[in-house]
Amino acid sequence: MGTVNVRWIGGKQFVGIDSTSHSVVLATADENVGVKPSDLLVMAVASCTAVDVVEILRKKRMKLDRLEVSASAEQDADPPWTFRKIHVVYRLSGERLDPAAVERAIHLAEEKYCSVAATIRPTVEVTWEYEIASPVEE
């Protein structure tokens, strides 16, 4: 992994620049602009596992038409507001998606391939579930 940079742009606002020169605006909730830094951790778990799920299903020749991932988190009430639980919900659709293959893909993503989940797992309980939408629901 390369280096990331965060640049203060005033108030409680920053621009984060990743190792491939892509940027994201970060800010506290009261600034009403940008992503809360703590939300980035939850987004990182959701997106890291999502990338792996898509790739694993592609390798299994499963036709995935849609994947939406939502994640909710529980944090301690007092500073430093440590994360204790993150629950991830995968909503997928596609022709003849095999539930066993989907479950296996998510399990591999969560337990084996996602570096973010692996890093936080010692202190954060990460749980997940999935839903396969029928063609009528789309």
C-alpha positions in Angstrom: 0.0 0.0 0.0 1.2 3.5 -0.7 0.9 6.6 1.3 -2.3 8.6 1.9 -2.5 12.3 2.8 -5.0 14.5 4.6 -5.0 18.2 4.1 -6.8 20.7 6.3 -8.9 23.1 4.2 -10.4 25.2 7.0 -12.8 24.8 9.9 -13.2 21.1 10.6 -12.9 20.2 6.9 -10.2 18.1 5.3 -9.4 16.5 1.9 -8.1 13.0 2.1 -6.1 11.8 -0.9 -5.5 8.1 -1.3 -2.5 6.3 -2.7 -3.8 6.5 -6.2 -4.5 10.3 -6.1 -8.3 10.0 -5.6 -9.8 12.4 -3.0 -12.6 12.6 -0.6 -13.8 15.5 1.5 -13.9 14.7 5.3 -15.5 16.8 8.0 -17.2 16.6 11.3 -21.0 16.3 11.3 -21.6 19.9 12.4 -19.7 21.1 9.3 -22.5 19.5 7.1 -20.1 18.8 4.3 -18.0 15.7 3.6 -17.8 12.3 5.2 -17.3 11.8 8.9 -13.9 10.2 9.4 -15.4 7.5 11.7 -17.9 6.7 8.9 -15.0 6.0 6.6 -14.0 3.0 8.7 -17.5 1.5 8.4 -17.5 2.3 4.7 -14.1 0.7 4.3 -15.4 -2.6 5.8 -18.5 -2.5 3.5 -16.6 -1.6 0.3 -13.5 -3.8 1.0 -15.8 -6.9 1.4 -18.0 -5.8 -1.5 -15.0 -5.8 -3.9 -14.1 -9.3 -2.8 -17.7 -10.6 -3.1 -18.0 -9.3 -6.7 -14.7 -10.8 -7.7 -15.4 -14.2 -6.0 -18.8 -14.4 -7.7 -17.3 -13.5 -11.0 -14.8 -16.3 -10.7 -17.6 -18.7 -9.9 -19.3 -17.5 -13.1 -22.3 -16.1 -11.2 -24.1 -13.3 -13.0 -24.4 -10.5 -10.6 -26.6 -7.6 -11.7 -26.7 -5.6 -8.5 -24.9 -5.4 -5.2 -25.7 -2.9 -2.5 -24.0 -3.1 0.9 -25.2 -1.3 4.0 -23.4 -1.3 7.3 -24.4 -0.1 10.8 -22.1 0.3 13.7 -22.2 0.5 17.5 -19.7 2.6 19.3 -18.9 3.2 23.0 -20.9 6.2 24.4 -17.7 7.9 25.7 -14.5 9.1 24.1 -12.7 7.7 22.1 -16.1 6.2 21.0 -14.5 2.9 20.2 -16.3 0.7 17.6 -17.7 -2.5 19.2 -19.9 -3.9 16.5 -20.4 -3.5 12.8 -23.2 -5.3 11.0 -23.0 -5.6 7.2 -26.0 -6.4 5.0 -25.5 -7.5 1.4 -28.4 -7.1 -1.1 -27.7 -8.9 -4.3 -29.6 -9.7 -7.5 -28.8 -11.6 -10.6 -29.9 -14.5 -12.7 -29.8 -17.8 -10.9 -27.6 -16.6 -8.0 -26.9 -19.7 -5.9 -27.4 -18.8 -2.2 -24.7 -21.3 -1.2 -22.2 -19.6 -3.5 -23.2 -16.1 -2.3 -22.9 -17.1 1.3 -19.5 -18.7 0.6 -18.3 -15.6 -1.3 -19.3 -13.3 1.6 -17.7 -15.6 4.2 -14.4 -15.6 2.2 -14.5 -11.8 1.8 -15.2 -11.2 5.5 -12.9 -13.8 7.0 -10.1 -14.3 4.5 -9.6 -11.5 1.9 -10.7 -8.1 3.3 -7.7 -6.5 5.1 -10.0 -3.9 6.8 -12.2 -6.6 8.4 -9.1 -8.6 9.4 -7.5 -5.5 11.0 -10.5 -4.6 13.1 -11.8 -8.1 14.0 -9.7 -8.4 17.2 -11.7 -5.5 18.8 -14.8 -5.2 16.7 -17.5 -7.8 16.3 -18.3 -7.9 12.6 -21.5 -9.7 11.6 -23.2 -10.0 8.3 -26.3 -11.2 6.5 -27.4 -11.2 2.9 -30.6 -11.0 0.8 -31.0 -12.2 -2.8 -33.7 -10.1 -4.5 -36.1 -11.9 -6.8 -36.5 -10.4 -10.3 -39.9 -9.0 -9.3 -38.2 -6.8 -6.5 -35.9 -5.1 -9.0 
